[in-house]
């Protein structure tokens, strides 16, 4: 009987011991949103982690962009970015009782385009290549557009904003709205441009 009791006791200890030693599943966490997440200079952001399980604290490496901070207790990333920066990966590490997990957060900070300008008013001559006109701009630009269309032969490069070409038809001074756009916003400039007849062609008519 004593031997049987010992066996029963051992079985009970084994069962309980197995339960005590069983480890809980490690917590999961992530940040929802675009990849990379597009933050904008001057606009507040707040990223809250989706968490399953218990996490003691959070840490980040390298440091987040200027103006943005990580709450070490909640994992919330918040603030107002103050400078533009290229897309970069920030390792958010969550520490829990039995170890830690890391989530790679990709974050970029763009600056809305502003202060767009060109040399204006400007003038071209029929049949003569236009000296390229480059825009002055602050911030990030993804696309340039113009309305209405520039005179025949003159084009706006949608990527660089460069105005170039060889005018083929005379046009009186007129306004053209050039817009610089990005995901963060847009800005416009009224460009005044005229095309005059070639003096040699004018003389040839007499």
Secondary structure, 3 states (H helix, E strand, C coil): CHHHHHHHHHHHHHHHHHHHHCCCCCCEEECCCCCCEEEECCCEEEECCEEECCCCEEEEECCCCCCEEECCCCCCEEEECCCCEEEEEEEEEEEECCEEEEEEEEEEEECCCEEEECCCCEEEECCCECCCECCEEECCCCEEEEECCCCCCEEECCCCCCEEEECCCCEEEEEEEEEEEECCEEEEEEEEEEEECCHHHHHHCC
